[in-house]
């Protein structure tokens, strides 16, 4: 298996499989994997929900932008981006300058099944239902699609199938 000399930036709504697929790509490509939200939480010394509560979403988005800038020095890495990382044009430009942006998608029903037992999704607190997930996904859909170099649907596929699709799409043999 050949390697990569660029970053793979996995984007998509929460629950589309970014963390799972990033871990699989790390294993296959033998590169570092970065969980953006986990790294932000670690550097801030508090959880993502706590950052939202204490400082607000705008501050969290600033931390995301700073974090994305750092990845340029780390090529090649596989980055599992936070669900809202594409909400800023600046973030999309930073990601496009580092490699390929892979959009993982799934239906609202699949996402609900994957995230329904999670308490660390501040955007869904009090709104853990398919209708709300669908509405939020629709609000973000254009941003995700505009940012994406490659779109991969994750419904009904295992991690190996999804990884193979990604590697084929970025021409890694």
N, C-alpha and C positions, 0 to 999 in steps of 0.2 A: 504494500500500500504506500503510495507516494504521500508526501506531506503537503502542507499548505504554507504559504509565506504571507498570508493575510489573515485578518481576524474574521471569524464568523460571528455575526451579531444576531442572536435569536430574539425576535420580537413577537408580540402577540398578546392577546388578552390573557388575563390570569387563567390558569387551568388548561391552557392549550398544550402543555407538555414541555415548555422551555427548559426547565431544570432537568427533567428526565432525559431529554434529547441531548442537552449540553453534556451531561455525564457520559452518555454513550459515545458522543463524538470525541470527547477527551480520551476515552479508552481506545477508540479506533485510530485516531490521528496522533495519539501520544503528545498532546499539547495541554497546556494549562487550561483549566475551566474556571471561570469567574461567575459567581452568583452575585449580580450587581446589588440587589436589595440586601443580601446578607452582608456584603462588604461595607455598604453604607451604614448599616446598623452597627456593625463591629467598629467602624471608625468613629461613629457618633457616640458609641457607648450606650445606645438605647435602641429599642425595637422600632420598626417602621411605624406601627400604630402610635407609639409614644412620640415619635418625631412629628407625626401629623397633629397629634393632640397638643403638644407643647408649642410647636413653631409654625404649624400650618402646612398645607400642601405646597405652597409656593417655595418655602424654604427647602422642603424635600426635593422639589424639582431642581433647585439650584445645586443641591448635593449630587443629583444624578448627572447634571451637565459637567460638573467638576470631575466626577468619577470617569465619565466617558473620555474626557481629554487624556486621562492617565493611561488608557489602554493602548494608545498609539505607540508608547514606548515598549509595550510588551509583546508585540507581534511574534509569532502567531498565537492567538488565544481563542477560545470559544467562550462567548459571553452570553449568559442568560440575562437579558435586560428586563427591568421592571416593566409591568404592563403599560405604564404611562410614559415611558421614555421617549416615545415618538410624538408626544404632544407639543414639543418645541421644535421649530424648524432648525435651530442651532444644533440640537442633538442629532437630528437626521443627517445634517451636513457632516458632523464629526464622525458619525458611524460610516457614512458612505466613503469618507476619506481613509478609512482603515481596512475596508474589506467588503464582504458581501453581507447584505441584510436579508435574513431568512424569516419570512412571516409564517408562523405556525397558526393554523386556524382549526376551529372545532365548532360544532353547533352549540347554541345556548344550553340545550338539554345535556349534552356531553359535559360541558363546563360545570354546570350545576352539580352533576353527579360527582365530578372530581373535587369540587371545592366546598360542598355543602357542610362538611364536618370541620372546616377550618375556621379558626378564630383570628387568624393574622392577615385578614384581607380588609383593611380599613375602609376601602371604597364600597364594600358590600355590607358593612355592619348595619343591621336593621333592614337590609334589603336582599336577604339571601333567598332569591326566587328566580325562576326562569324568565319571567316577564321583565324584571329589572335588569338582569344580566343581558338579555336580548336588546333592551333599550340602550344600555351603556355601550354594548358592542357596536350597535348601529351608529352611535355618536362618534365612535373612534374609528370605524371601518375605513373611511376615506383616508385618514392619517396613516393607518397601517399599510393600506394598499399603495399609497403614494411613496412611502418610504421603502417598500419591499423590492428587492432585486429578484427574489424567488418566493413563491407561495406554495406551502405544503399543507395539505389537509391531514389532520391527525386522527379523525374519527375512525374507529374500528381497525386501527393499525397498531402493530407493536413497535417498540423502539428501534429494532433492527430494520424494519421496513422503512420507517421514517428516515433513519440515518442514511440508508442506501439511496433513497430519493434525493436527499440533500447532497450527498457526495457526487452523485451522477450530475446533478444540476450545476455544481461548481467545478465539474470536470476533474475530480480526484479519482484516480484509478486505483 
